[in-house]
Amino acid sequence: MKRILIVCFLFFALGTTQAQKFQDTIPFRNDLGLIIIPLDFNGEVKHFAFDTGAQYTVAYDWAKKVLKPTRKTMTIVSSSGRRSRMRFYKSGTIKIASRKVTGHRILNTPANDIFSCYKIDGILGVDIIQLLNWKIDFKNKYLILYPSTFFPEETKDMHALEFSYYKKTPNVYLRRKQTRFKFLLDTGASGHPNISKKDYNLMGLDKYEQLKVYSGTFDVNGIFTSTAPKVFQFPESTSGQAILQPIVFYNNLKSSKLGNRLWKDQSLFLSLKKQKLFVSEQNINSTYQAYSCTLGFKDGKMLVMKIVEGSDAWKSGLRQGAEVKALDGKQFSNFCDLYQYQSARFAKNQPLTLTLTNGKTLVVSRQAYLE
């Protein structure tokens, strides 16, 4: 009996050691500021955005063609209030690098114009992300997967944030004087942190330098939603062992959240099951650089989607929703070509020349704000 126990112990120890050695490194694309990785669905490679802000894994339109439907449906409410009923499908076998995931359901939603443009087939939600531990290296653009019980040695030199994971929602907490602010950790949001007016009524904003930015986005149903947030640098706050001073957008969105831009050149270690989040640097200060004006495409026209109040473009009389005849002398006939052209110019910090419908031209460049 004693020999059997020894053998069992050695087998368990060997298994534990092998589990600890397991790690997969996955380079990711960061088009649109997102973390985009390849997944294998039943032998077919798909590209998914790694999205801790999504409670369910989602496929954009293709699931109903290749996967088996279930009886389960869900009603999705867009930011504009439109309701759509969508169906779950059996995922089959999903491979994330060397890891296999089975027995999950995936929600099928209509194709998204922006994601289709960048060949993104869906989003990987926390229903699957929670099964593993993850290192996200934003500077070098790779993920490392670990067993959900394993923490690498490097986490000892990282800085723990105040973090919780409850009801499929990962939250980071920032403390400022007597107030504790709760933010959704949302790797599916590419921009700066957002503070929702529905969550917090921020008083005394006038003492901080701020901007007003008229912006708009298309939601999952393709409906354009316009917002006009106040943008300012949040006062120095603490979160566990870290000190943060992020640029935040204060607006009427549904919830407060932290987007990927806060973690520029940082590394995160995320364990949802253990409710742990670490960051590589202790002090995180954000800056805000942006183009005063950017364009979108709707109903066959180029339209101003975002404009900074008080900028040169604003002072010239340009407003959100205005039609633009040409961009850098070029005509665009579809959303994708325009979006990719702007993104390429943004990546190189190159100016944009807008030709308005009245024949006037306007040059907009990237510049620093809130310095």
C-alpha positions in Angstrom: 0.0 0.0 0.0 2.8 2.4 0.9 4.5 1.7 -2.4 1.3 2.4 -4.3 0.9 5.8 -2.5 4.5 6.7 -3.4 3.9 5.8 -7.0 0.7 7.9 -7.0 2.6 10.8 -5.4 5.4 10.7 -8.0 2.8 10.5 -10.8 1.0 13.5 -9.4 4.2 15.5 -8.9 5.3 14.7 -12.5 1.9 15.8 -13.8 2.1 19.0 -11.8 5.6 19.8 -13.1 4.6 19.1 -16.7 1.5 21.4 -16.2 3.8 24.2 -14.9 6.1 23.8 -17.8 3.2 24.2 -20.3 3.1 27.6 -22.0 2.2 28.7 -25.5 3.3 31.9 -27.1 1.0 33.5 -29.6 2.0 36.6 -31.6 -1.0 38.9 -32.1 -2.1 41.5 -34.6 -3.2 44.8 -33.1 -5.2 46.2 -35.9 -7.7 48.7 -34.5 -5.7 48.6 -31.3 -7.2 45.1 -30.5 -5.5 41.8 -29.6 -6.3 39.5 -32.6 -5.2 35.9 -32.5 -5.8 32.8 -34.6 -8.1 30.1 -33.3 -8.8 26.7 -34.9 -12.5 25.8 -35.1 -12.9 22.2 -36.1 -9.9 22.4 -38.4 -10.6 25.8 -39.9 -8.5 28.8 -38.8 -10.5 31.9 -37.7 -9.1 35.2 -36.3 -10.7 36.4 -33.1 -10.3 39.5 -30.9 -9.3 38.7 -27.3 -12.0 40.6 -25.4 -12.3 40.5 -21.6 -15.2 42.9 -22.0 -17.3 40.2 -23.6 -19.2 37.7 -21.5 -19.7 35.3 -24.4 -17.6 34.2 -27.4 -19.1 35.6 -30.6 -18.9 34.7 -34.2 -19.7 37.2 -36.9 -22.3 35.6 -39.2 -20.3 32.4 -40.1 -21.3 30.2 -37.2 -24.8 29.5 -38.6 -23.2 28.2 -41.8 -20.8 25.7 -40.3 -21.8 25.0 -36.7 -24.8 23.2 -35.2 -27.5 25.4 -33.7 -28.8 25.1 -30.1 -32.1 26.1 -28.8 -30.6 28.9 -26.7 -31.0 32.5 -27.9 -30.1 35.9 -26.4 -31.5 39.3 -26.9 -28.8 41.9 -27.6 -29.6 45.6 -26.9 -27.5 48.0 -28.9 -26.2 51.4 -27.6 -29.0 53.0 -29.6 -31.6 50.8 -27.9 -32.3 48.5 -30.8 -33.0 44.9 -29.7 -32.0 41.8 -31.7 -32.5 38.1 -30.9 -29.4 36.0 -31.7 -28.8 32.2 -31.4 -26.0 30.2 -29.8 -24.3 27.4 -31.8 -22.2 24.4 -30.6 -18.6 25.4 -30.9 -17.2 21.9 -31.5 -13.4 21.7 -30.8 -11.6 25.0 -30.5 -7.8 25.0 -30.5 -5.9 27.9 -28.9 -2.3 27.1 -29.8 -1.8 23.6 -28.2 -4.9 23.9 -25.9 -8.2 22.3 -26.9 -11.5 23.7 -25.7 -14.7 21.7 -26.1 -18.3 21.8 -25.0 -18.8 25.6 -25.4 -21.5 27.6 -27.2 -20.8 30.5 -29.4 -23.2 33.4 -30.1 -23.8 34.2 -33.8 -24.2 37.9 -34.6 -24.5 39.9 -37.8 -21.3 40.7 -39.6 -19.5 43.9 -38.4 -18.2 46.3 -41.1 -15.1 47.3 -39.2 -14.2 43.7 -38.2 -14.9 42.4 -41.7 -12.6 45.0 -43.1 -9.7 43.7 -40.9 -10.6 40.0 -41.4 -11.7 39.5 -37.8 -14.1 36.6 -37.5 -15.3 37.1 -34.0 -14.5 37.8 -30.4 -13.1 35.5 -27.7 -15.0 36.2 -24.5 -14.4 35.5 -20.8 -16.4 32.2 -21.0 -13.2 30.8 -22.6 -10.6 33.2 -21.5 -11.2 32.2 -17.9 -10.0 28.7 -18.6 -6.3 29.8 -18.8 -3.9 32.4 -17.4 -2.5 34.9 -19.8 0.4 37.2 -20.2 -0.3 40.1 -22.6 2.8 41.9 -23.9 1.5 45.0 -25.6 4.9 46.3 -26.5 6.1 43.1 -28.3 2.6 42.0 -29.4 2.3 38.5 -28.1 0.2 36.4 -25.6 1.5 33.6 -23.5 -0.9 31.0 -22.2 -0.5 29.2 -18.9 -2.5 26.7 -16.9 -5.2 28.5 -14.8 -3.4 27.5 -11.6 0.1 28.5 -12.7 1.9 31.9 -12.1 5.3 32.4 -13.7 8.2 33.7 -11.7 8.1 37.1 -13.4 4.8 38.0 -11.6 6.9 38.5 -8.4 8.4 41.5 -10.0 5.1 42.9 -11.3 2.6 45.0 -9.5 -0.8 43.7 -8.4 -3.8 45.8 -9.3 -7.0 45.8 -7.2 -9.0 43.4 -9.3 -12.1 41.2 -9.1 -13.9 38.7 -11.4 -17.5 38.1 -10.6 -20.5 37.0 -12.8 -18.2 37.0 -15.9 -17.2 40.6 -15.4 -13.5 41.5 -14.7 -13.2 44.8 -12.8 -10.2 47.0 -11.9 -10.6 49.5 -9.0 -9.0 52.9 -8.8 -9.0 54.8 -5.5 -8.9 58.6 -5.4 -9.2 60.1 -1.9 -12.4 58.7 -0.4 -13.8 57.4 -3.7 -13.4 53.9 -5.2 -14.0 53.8 -9.0 -14.9 50.6 -10.7 -13.8 50.0 -14.3 -14.4 47.1 -16.6 -11.2 45.6 -17.8 -12.0 45.6 -21.5 -9.3 44.4 -23.9 -12.0 44.7 -26.7 -11.8 48.5 -26.3 -8.9 50.0 -28.1 -9.1 53.5 -26.8 -8.6 55.4 -23.5 -10.4 54.7 -20.3 -14.0 55.7 -20.1 -15.9 57.0 -17.0 -19.6 56.7 -17.3 -21.8 59.6 -16.0 -24.3 56.9 -15.1 -21.8 55.4 -12.7 -20.2 58.6 -11.3 -21.1 62.2 -11.1 -17.7 63.9 -11.2 -17.7 67.3 -9.5 -15.1 70.0 -9.9 -14.0 69.1 -13.4 -13.5 72.8 -14.2 -10.2 72.8 -12.3 -8.7 70.3 -14.8 -7.6 71.1 -18.3 -10.1 69.3 -20.6 -11.3 68.9 -24.2 -14.7 68.1 -25.7 -14.6 65.6 -28.5 -17.6 65.0 -30.7 -17.3 61.3 -31.8 -19.3 58.5 -33.1 -19.2 54.7 -33.5 -21.2 52.0 -35.2 -22.5 49.3 -32.9 -23.1 45.6 -33.5 -26.2 46.3 -35.5 -24.5 48.9 -37.7 -26.3 51.8 -36.1 -24.3 55.0 -35.6 -24.2 56.4 -32.1 -22.9 59.9 -31.4 -21.3 61.0 -28.1 -19.6 64.2 -27.0 -17.4 63.3 -24.0 -15.2 65.5 -21.9 -11.6 64.4 -22.0 -9.2 65.1 -19.2 -6.3 63.6 -17.2 -7.6 61.8 -14.2 -5.8 62.8 -10.9 -3.2 60.4 -9.5 -5.0 57.3 -8.1 -4.0 54.0 -6.7 -4.9 50.5 -7.6 -3.4 47.9 -5.4 0.4 48.3 -5.8 0.1 50.6 -8.9 -0.2 54.3 -9.3 -2.2 55.5 -12.3 -3.0 58.9 -13.9 -4.9 58.0 -17.0 -6.5 60.1 -19.7 -10.3 59.4 -19.4 -13.4 60.1 -21.5 -16.3 61.2 -19.3 -19.6 60.5 -21.1 -22.9 58.7 -21.2 -21.8 55.2 -22.2 -23.2 52.2 -20.4 -20.3 51.5 -18.1 -16.8 52.7 -17.0 -14.0 50.7 -18.6 -10.3 50.6 -19.2 -9.2 50.2 -22.9 -5.9 48.9 -24.3 -4.4 52.4 -24.7 -3.8 52.6 -21.0 -1.4 49.7 -21.2 0.8 51.0 -24.0 4.3 49.3 -23.8 3.2 47.5 -20.7 2.7 43.8 -19.9 -0.3 42.4 -18.0 -0.7 39.0 -16.3 -4.3 38.0 -16.0 -5.8 35.1 -14.0 -9.6 35.3 -14.0 -10.1 32.2 -11.9 -7.7 33.4 -9.2 -8.9 37.0 -9.5 -5.5 38.4 -10.1 -4.2 41.1 -12.4 -0.5 42.3 -12.5 1.1 45.1 -14.5 4.8 45.4 -15.4 5.2 49.1 -14.4 4.2 50.6 -11.1 3.6 54.2 -12.4 1.3 54.6 -15.4 0.7 58.1 -16.8 -1.2 58.5 -20.1 -0.9 61.2 -22.7 -3.4 62.3 -25.3 -2.5 62.6 -28.9 -5.1 62.7 -31.7 -6.1 64.0 -35.0 -8.6 66.9 -34.6 -10.8 65.4 -37.3 -11.4 61.8 -38.7 -13.8 60.5 -41.3 -16.2 57.6 -41.7 -18.3 56.2 -44.5 -22.0 56.0 -44.5 -24.7 55.8 -47.2 -22.1 56.2 -50.0 -20.6 59.4 -48.5 -17.5 60.4 -46.5 -18.6 62.1 -43.3 -16.8 63.7 -40.4 -17.1 61.2 -37.5 -14.9 62.8 -34.9 -13.9 66.4 -34.3 -12.2 68.1 -31.3 -14.0 71.2 -30.2 -11.8 74.3 -30.4 -9.4 72.8 -32.9 -8.4 74.5 -36.1 -10.9 72.3 -38.0 -13.6 73.3 -35.5 -12.8 77.0 -35.9 -13.0 76.7 -39.7 -16.7 75.7 -39.2 -16.4 72.0 -39.7 -18.8 69.9 -37.6 -19.6 66.2 -37.0 -21.7 64.8 -39.8 -20.4 67.2 -42.5 -19.7 65.6 -45.9 -16.2 65.6 -47.3 -15.7 65.4 -51.1 -12.1 64.0 -51.1 -9.4 62.9 -48.8 -5.8 63.6 -49.9 -7.3 64.1 -53.4 -8.7 60.6 -53.4 -12.3 59.4 -53.8 -13.4 56.4 -51.8 -16.4 54.2 -52.6 -16.6 51.9 -49.5 -16.0 51.9 -45.8 -13.1 49.5 -45.7 -10.8 51.3 -48.2 -11.4 54.6 -46.4 -10.8 53.1 -42.9 -7.6 51.3 -43.9 -6.3 54.4 -45.7 -6.8 56.6 -42.6 -5.3 53.9 -40.3 -2.1 53.7 -42.5 -1.8 57.5 -42.3 -2.4 57.6 -38.6 0.3 54.9 -38.0 2.9 57.1 -39.7 1.6 60.4 -38.2 1.0 61.8 -41.6 -1.4 64.7 -42.1 -4.8 64.4 -43.9 -6.0 66.9 -46.5 -9.8 67.2 -46.6 -11.5 68.7 -49.6 -14.9 69.9 -48.5 -18.1 70.0 -50.7 -17.7 73.8 -51.1 -14.3 73.3 -52.6 -12.2 74.5 -49.6 -9.3 72.4 -48.3 -8.4 71.7 -44.8 -5.2 70.0 -43.4 -5.5 68.1 -40.1 -2.5 66.6 -38.3 -2.0 64.6 -35.2 -1.2 66.7 -32.2 -0.7 66.5 -28.4 -3.4 67.7 -26.1 -3.7 68.0 -22.3 0.1 68.5 -21.8 
